[in-house]
Amino acid sequence: MAAGLKEVTLRKWHRNTGIVLALLIAIQAFSGGVIAFQGLLSAHHEISAFLDEREVHTLHRFWDYVGINIHYGGSTLGTIYHAALVLGLLWLVISGVMMYFRAQKRSRQHRSVTKSGA
């Protein structure tokens, strides 16, 4: 099916998928950064303690949700989020490879026409 797509359509789908996934990738990168820096700088625990001291429990729960639960995909929403992220990234890889090979084919054809016409 995808091999029969017109290149204009393929590029449009690739571009639209990329812009939607940009938000999901940013969330995943942010939550991964929180987890990574938690080990290096204990930032997550320090922020959690800061929020607890000020009794900002709603913000503390939100911080834990963004920093930990989103990254690991807890609950049904997390599973849907991760499935969308994985499927979207796979689509971007496949469509990007298809566009690359189509461009290479056009380039080879252009070079052979240029050489034979010169």
C-alpha positions in Angstrom: 0.0 0.0 0.0 2.6 2.6 1.1 4.8 1.8 -2.0 1.9 2.9 -4.2 1.5 6.3 -2.5 2.1 9.4 -4.5 5.1 11.2 -3.2 3.1 14.4 -2.5 0.7 12.3 -0.3 3.6 10.5 1.4 5.4 13.8 2.2 2.1 15.3 3.5 1.4 12.3 5.9 5.1 12.3 7.0 5.0 16.0 7.8 1.7 15.9 9.6 2.7 12.9 11.6 5.9 14.6 12.6 4.2 17.7 13.9 1.8 15.7 16.0 4.6 13.5 17.3 6.7 16.5 18.1 4.6 17.1 21.3 4.7 13.5 22.4 8.5 13.3 21.8 9.0 16.5 23.8 7.0 15.1 26.7 9.0 11.8 26.5 12.3 13.7 26.4 11.3 16.0 29.3 10.1 13.1 31.5 13.3 11.1 30.5 15.4 14.1 31.5 13.7 14.3 34.8 14.4 10.6 35.4 18.0 10.9 34.2 18.8 14.0 36.3 17.1 12.5 39.3 19.9 10.0 39.5 22.6 12.6 38.7 21.4 15.6 40.7 18.5 14.3 42.8 16.4 17.0 41.2 13.2 15.1 41.2 13.4 14.4 45.0 14.4 18.0 45.7 11.5 19.4 43.8 9.2 16.9 45.4 10.4 17.9 48.9 10.1 21.6 48.0 6.5 21.1 47.0 5.7 19.0 50.1 7.1 21.6 52.4 4.8 24.2 50.9 1.9 21.7 50.9 1.2 22.0 47.2 0.0 18.4 46.9 -1.8 18.8 43.6 1.3 20.2 42.0 3.4 17.5 43.6 1.1 14.8 42.2 1.3 16.5 38.8 5.1 16.6 39.0 5.3 12.9 39.8 2.9 12.1 37.0 4.9 14.1 34.4 8.3 13.1 35.7 7.7 9.4 36.3 4.3 8.0 35.2 4.2 9.5 31.7 7.6 8.2 30.9 6.9 4.7 32.0 3.4 4.6 30.6 1.2 3.8 33.6 -2.5 3.3 33.2 -4.6 3.0 30.0 -3.8 6.6 29.0 -0.1 5.9 29.3 -0.4 2.7 27.2 -2.3 4.6 24.5 0.3 7.4 24.6 3.2 5.0 24.2 1.4 3.0 21.4 0.9 6.3 19.5 4.5 7.3 20.1 5.9 4.0 18.9 3.6 3.6 15.9 4.1 7.3 14.9 7.9 7.0 15.1 7.9 3.8 13.1 5.7 5.5 10.4 8.2 8.4 10.3 11.1 6.0 9.9 9.4 4.0 7.1 8.1 7.0 5.2 11.4 8.8 5.6 13.3 5.8 4.2 10.8 5.5 1.3 11.3 9.2 0.5 15.1 8.8 0.7 15.1 5.9 -1.8 12.7 7.7 -4.1 15.0 10.7 -4.1 18.1 8.5 -4.7 16.3 6.9 -7.7 15.4 10.3 -9.2 19.0 11.4 -8.6 20.4 8.4 -10.4 18.0 8.8 -13.3 18.9 12.5 -13.6 22.6 11.7 -13.6 22.2 9.1 -16.3 20.1 11.4 -18.5 22.6 14.2 -18.0 25.6 11.9 -18.9 23.8 10.5 -22.0 22.7 13.9 -23.1 26.1 15.6 -22.7 
